[in-house]
Amino acid sequence: MKKGLLIILSGPSGVGKGTLRKHIIKDRSLNLVYSISMTTRAPRNREVDGVDYYFVSKEEFQRNIDRDNFLEHAEFVGNRYGTPKSYVEDLRNQGKNVFLEIEIKGATQVMNKVKDDGVVSIFLVPPSLEALEARIRKRKTESDEVIKERLAKGKSEMNQSSNYQYVVVNDRVKRASNEIIKIIKERIKQNEEK
């Protein structure tokens, strides 16, 4: 059995990664499995351990760091999050294509750690910084100050697109989803031909 691909979808905050993932993951022909992260934060309403996240103690999370069992990990607002290496490798060894929707810092960690030709890195960009600002403002979840910080960070993150194999413009969800699906199908075909 061929080892599955590791597909990384990354890009600045607010670019629409989650929306695209929901469309892409529906295509059963891609044999995709969405990677579940481990976290030290408490479950929210209706979140299920092993489905939404692997909810663990701070001590268990640290043991995974000590055992080098993360492809990437980070801390946000006092909670830790990470992508378990053993989980991803088990899925790939079963021939599944593992899909990571991840921020740029984490994606960089993964690309530095996983050095096989089964990694597919896709950077999602907005059609313009104005479009990115409109998407973030449409959420109505952050203050003007936070929005300005996100936009400044997004602008600097755009410079990292050259570290990825593919760059996709998220101008329209259906079109961008179809482009990513086409990339994945092509890489699956290449992987099978080896």
BADREN-45855 format. One record per residue: residue in one letter; x, y, z of N, C-alpha, C in turn. Coordinates in pm, whole numbers, padded with zeros to 5 digits, always signed. Example, Ala and Ser with C-alpha at 12.3 -4.5 7.8 and 13.67 -1.06 7.14 Angstrom:
A+01319-00569+00780+01230-00450+00780+01320-00330+00780;S+01285-00225+00708+01367-00106+00714+01290+00003+00787;
! end
This chain:
M+00085-00119+00000+00000+00000+00000+00089+00124+00000;K+00054+00219-00084+00127+00346-00092+00099+00431+00031;K+00202+00496+00080+00187+00589+00192+00107+00709+00143;G+00015+00756+00225-00069+00870+00187+00008+01001+00190;L-00052+01102+00135+00006+01236+00129-00023+01311+00259;L+00058+01412+00284+00033+01507+00392+00008+01642+00326;I-00118+01687+00329-00158+01809+00260-00170+01921+00362;I-00093+02027+00339-00091+02142+00429-00159+02258+00360;L-00266+02309+00420-00332+02430+00371-00306+02539+00474;S-00241+02645+00430-00203+02752+00521-00227+02886+00454;G-00214+02992+00532-00232+03127+00481-00266+03219+00596;P-00273+03349+00568-00302+03445+00676-00439+03423+00738;S-00453+03465+00863-00580+03456+00934-00686+03535+00857;G-00804+03474+00842-00915+03541+00775-00922+03516+00627;V-00828+03437+00572-00825+03416+00427-00929+03313+00380;G-00986+03235+00473-01091+03140+00436-01048+02995+00433;K-00946+02960+00508-00895+02822+00509-01003+02724+00554;G-01074+02757+00663-01175+02667+00716-01290+02644+00621;T-01333+02751+00555-01443+02740+00457-01402+02648+00342;L-01281+02668+00290-01235+02584+00179-01220+02439+00223;R-01163+02419+00342-01145+02281+00391-01278+02207+00392;K-01383+02272+00437-01514+02206+00444-01563+02163+00306;H-01532+02241+00203-01570+02203+00066-01482+02091+00013;I-01353+02101+00035-01256+02004-00019-01275+01867+00044;I-01296+01863+00174-01302+01736+00247-01423+01652+00204;K-01524+01716+00144-01644+01645+00097-01615+01556-00024;D-01506+01583-00097-01473+01506-00217-01414+01371-00175;R-01495+01268-00175-01455+01135-00128-01344+01072-00212;S-01331+01115-00338-01228+01056-00424-01086+01092-00377;L-01075+01191-00289-00944+01235-00243-00891+01152-00125;N-00978+01068-00065-00939+00984+00048-00874+01067+00159;L-00939+01181+00192-00884+01274+00291-00932+01244+00432;V-00841+01264+00527-00874+01258+00668-00825+01389+00727;Y-00913+01459+00798-00875+01585+00861-00798+01555+00988;S-00681+01614+01000-00596+01590+01117-00657+01653+01242;I-00662+01576+01349-00715+01623+01477-00598+01666+01565;S-00606+01787+01617-00501+01840+01702-00522+01800+01847;M-00412+01804+01922-00416+01781+02067-00415+01919+02134;T-00490+01934+02242-00493+02062+02312-00506+02043+02462;T-00457+02144+02535-00472+02144+02681-00596+02221+02724;R-00666+02285+02630-00784+02361+02670-00901+02268+02696;A-00997+02317+02773-01116+02238+02805-01209+02231+02683;P-01282+02121+02670-01377+02111+02558-01487+02216+02569;R-01528+02268+02454-01642+02359+02449-01767+02275+02430;N-01884+02341+02440-02012+02270+02421-02008+02187+02293;R-02049+02065+02304-02064+01971+02193-01933+01926+02128;E-01820+01968+02181-01693+01917+02129-01669+01778+02189;V-01618+01688+02105-01600+01549+02145-01452+01514+02138;D-01401+01454+02246-01262+01409+02249-01239+01305+02140;G-01133+01324+02061-01101+01232+01953-01174+01263+01824;V-01263+01362+01826-01334+01405+01705-01295+01548+01672;D-01315+01638+01770-01281+01779+01749-01134+01804+01784;Y-01093+01751+01895-00955+01760+01944-00929+01637+02029;Y-00801+01615+02059-00763+01525+02167-00739+01616+02287;F-00826+01610+02385-00815+01694+02503-00728+01623+02606;V-00617+01688+02644-00521+01626+02736-00480+01726+02844;S-00420+01673+02949-00367+01758+03055-00238+01826+03007;K-00196+01929+03080-00069+01997+03048+00047+01899+03060;E+00037+01808+03156+00144+01709+03177+00153+01612+03059;E+00037+01566+03012+00035+01474+02897+00088+01545+02773;F+00052+01671+02754+00101+01748+02640+00254+01757+02646;Q+00306+01788+02765+00452+01799+02782+00520+01665+02755;R+00457+01554+02796+00516+01422+02769+00527+01400+02618;N+00427+01447+02542+00433+01433+02396+00545+01518+02337;I+00568+01636+02393+00682+01718+02348+00812+01645+02379;D+00824+01593+02500+00946+01523+02542+00974+01401+02455;R+00868+01334+02408+00883+01216+02321+00895+01253+02173;D+00900+01384+02143+00907+01433+02005+00789+01381+01923;N+00670+01383+01984+00550+01334+01915+00463+01447+01862;F+00522+01557+01820+00445+01661+01752+00513+01699+01622;L+00432+01713+01518+00484+01770+01394+00501+01920+01412;E+00415+01977+01495+00421+02119+01530+00343+02138+01657;H+00378+02243+01731+00299+02278+01849+00321+02425+01881;A+00222+02483+01947+00228+02625+01981+00139+02650+02101;E+00152+02770+02155+00068+02810+02267-00012+02933+02227;F-00142+02931+02255-00231+03044+02229-00314+03068+02353;V-00315+03189+02402-00397+03232+02515-00389+03133+02632;G-00269+03091+02664-00248+03004+02779-00276+02858+02757;N-00322+02821+02639-00347+02680+02606-00249+02635+02498;R-00218+02507+02501-00125+02451+02403-00201+02367+02303;Y-00149+02372+02178-00209+02298+02067-00096+02232+01989;G-00121+02113+01937-00019+02047+01858-00077+01941+01767;T-00002+01908+01662-00040+01802+01569+00040+01677+01604;P-00028+01572+01656+00043+01451+01697+00105+01378+01577;K+00236+01359+01584+00310+01294+01475+00266+01150+01454;S+00252+01073+01564+00218+00931+01551+00081+00913+01486;Y-00015+00998+01521-00150+00993+01462-00144+01016+01311;V-00072+01120+01269-00061+01153+01127+00011+01041+01052;E+00122+00992+01106+00198+00886+01039+00118+00757+01029;D+00042+00722+01134-00042+00601+01127-00143+00612+01013;L-00208+00727+01000-00305+00747+00893-00238+00739+00756;R-00124+00805+00741-00053+00803+00613-00008+00661+00578;N+00036+00585+00678+00080+00446+00653-00037+00356+00615;Q-00161+00398+00649-00281+00325+00606-00324+00366+00466;G-00249+00456+00402-00281+00501+00268-00375+00620+00262;K-00407+00677+00378-00496+00794+00383-00416+00921+00354;N-00482+01018+00294-00423+01149+00270-00467+01241+00383;V-00371+01287+00462-00401+01365+00582-00399+01513+00547;F-00506+01582+00588-00526+01724+00556-00504+01807+00681;L-00406+01898+00675-00380+01991+00785-00421+02131+00742;E-00512+02191+00814-00546+02333+00796-00478+02403+00912;I-00375+02482+00881-00286+02524+00987-00231+02664+00962;E-00200+02734+01071-00143+02868+01055+00002+02855+01009;I+00058+02966+00965+00187+02966+00895+00303+02918+00982;K+00307+02960+01107+00415+02919+01196+00416+02766+01211;G+00299+02709+01233+00288+02563+01246+00322+02492+01117;A+00275+02547+01005+00304+02487+00875+00455+02482+00850;T+00523+02589+00889+00669+02594+00871+00736+02485+00955;Q+00688+02466+01079+00743+02359+01163+00723+02223+01096;V+00603+02199+01042+00573+02070+00978+00663+02049+00857;M+00675+02151+00772+00755+02138+00650+00904+02117+00683;N+00949+02170+00795+01088+02149+00837+01110+02011+00897;K+01004+01952+00951+01016+01823+01019+00990+01704+00925;V+00893+01718+00835+00856+01608+00746+00925+01631+00612;K+01021+01547+00582+01105+01568+00464+01082+01463+00355;D+00960+01415+00339+00939+01319+00230+00862+01386+00118;D+00862+01322+00001+00799+01384-00116+00647+01370-00117;G+00590+01319-00008+00445+01309+00005+00382+01433+00067;V+00462+01535+00093+00411+01660+00151+00365+01751+00037;V+00242+01801+00049+00185+01896-00048+00153+02023+00029;S+00225+02131-00001+00203+02256+00073+00134+02359-00016;I+00020+02409+00034-00062+02505-00042-00081+02630+00044;F-00048+02744-00015-00062+02872+00054-00182+02944-00006;L-00277+02980+00078-00399+03047+00035-00384+03197+00055;V-00409+03273-00050-00399+03419-00041-00533+03482-00076;P-00560+03600-00020-00680+03673-00058-00655+03742-00193;P-00760+03781-00264-00739+03853-00391-00670+03987-00369;S-00685+04044-00246-00621+04171-00211-00624+04186-00060;L-00543+04278-00008-00547+04305+00136-00681+04367+00176;E-00741+04442+00083-00875+04500+00110-00978+04389+00128;A-00967+04285+00045-01060+04171+00057-01039+04098+00190;L-00912+04085+00231-00883+04022+00359-00943+04103+00474;E-00927+04234+00468-00983+04320+00571-01136+04307+00576;A-01199+04303+00459-01345+04289+00454-01391+04158+00517;R-01316+04048+00491-01351+03918+00550-01340+03921+00702;I-01231+03981+00750-01211+03986+00896-01318+04073+00961;R-01350+04187+00899-01452+04276+00955-01591+04211+00952;K-01617+04131+00850-01747+04065+00836-01775+03970+00953;R-01670+03915+01012-01685+03826+01128-01746+03898+01248;K-01715+04028+01260-01762+04111+01371-01727+04050+01506;T-01604+03997+01516-01562+03934+01641-01445+04007+01707;E-01388+04109+01639-01269+04175+01692-01279+04326+01684;S-01205+04392+01773-01199+04538+01774-01116+04588+01656;D-01127+04718+01628-01047+04779+01521-00898+04757+01544;E-00857+04768+01669-00715+04751+01701-00667+04609+01666;V-00746+04508+01702-00711+04369+01672-00713+04346+01521;I-00810+04404+01453-00818+04390+01307-00692+04449+01242;K-00648+04566+01289-00526+04627+01234-00404+04538+01258;E-00397+04477+01376-00287+04385+01407-00289+04265+01313;R-00409+04208+01295-00423+04092+01205-00382+04127+01062;L-00423+04244+01016-00389+04285+00879-00238+04306+00863;A-00176+04367+00963-00030+04387+00957+00041+04251+00955;K-00008+04159+01039+00050+04025+01042+00025+03954+00909;G-00097+03967+00855-00131+03905+00727-00044+03955+00614;K-00017+04084+00615+00067+04143+00511+00208+04085+00517;S+00264+04072+00637+00399+04015+00650+00398+03865+00617;E+00289+03795+00652+00280+03651+00623+00273+03623+00474;M+00217+03716+00398+00204+03696+00253+00342+03677+00189;N+00446+03735+00251+00581+03722+00198+00634+03579+00208;Q+00566+03495+00286+00613+03357+00305+00555+03260+00202;S+00474+03309+00111+00411+03221+00012+00513+03145-00072;S+00633+03201-00089+00735+03135-00171+00790+03008-00105;N+00760+02987+00024+00804+02866+00093+00713+02746+00064;Y+00605+02769-00010+00506+02666-00038+00516+02622-00185;Q+00470+02500-00211+00474+02447-00348+00369+02512-00437;Y+00255+02546-00380+00144+02603-00457+00089+02725-00386;V+00046+02823-00466-00022+02942-00413-00157+02950-00483;V-00266+02958-00404-00401+02963-00458-00469+03090-00408;V-00530+03163-00501-00603+03285-00465-00747+03246-00429;N-00790+03285-00309-00927+03257-00267-01016+03376-00305;D-01045+03386-00434-01133+03493-00483-01279+03449-00477;R-01303+03321-00507-01436+03262-00498-01419+03121-00441;V-01502+03086-00345-01486+02960-00273-01488+02841-00368;K-01586+02834-00457-01597+02718-00546-01476+02707-00638;R-01434+02819-00695-01321+02816-00787-01193+02776-00714;A-01167+02837-00598-01046+02805-00521-01048+02660-00472;S-01164+02613-00427-01177+02473-00384-01145+02379-00499;N-01200+02408-00616-01175+02323-00733-01027+02322-00772;E-00960+02436-00759-00817+02443-00790-00738+02355-00693;I-00772+02363-00565-00701+02281-00466-00730+02133-00488;I-00854+02098-00518-00890+01959-00546-00810+01908-00665;K-00795+01989-00768-00719+01951-00886-00572+01926-00850;I-00514+02013-00766-00375+01996-00720-00362+01863-00646;I-00454+01837-00553-00447+01714-00473-00461+01591-00562;K-00555+01593-00656-00574+01478-00746-00449+01452-00828;E-00385+01558-00874-00262+01542-00952-00151+01481-00867;R-00139+01527-00743-00035+01473-00655-00066+01328-00613;I-00195+01293-00597-00232+01155-00568-00189+01066-00683;K-00216+01113-00804-00180+01036-00925-00028+01017-00931;Q+00048+01122-00907+00194+01111-00907+00242+01013-00801;N+00180+01018-00684+00217+00930-00573+00190+00784-00609;E+00079+00758-00676+00043+00621-00714+00134+00566-00822;E+00189+00655-00906+00273+00611-01017+00416+00579-00975;K+00453+00610-00853+00589+00583-00804+00611+00437-00777;
! end
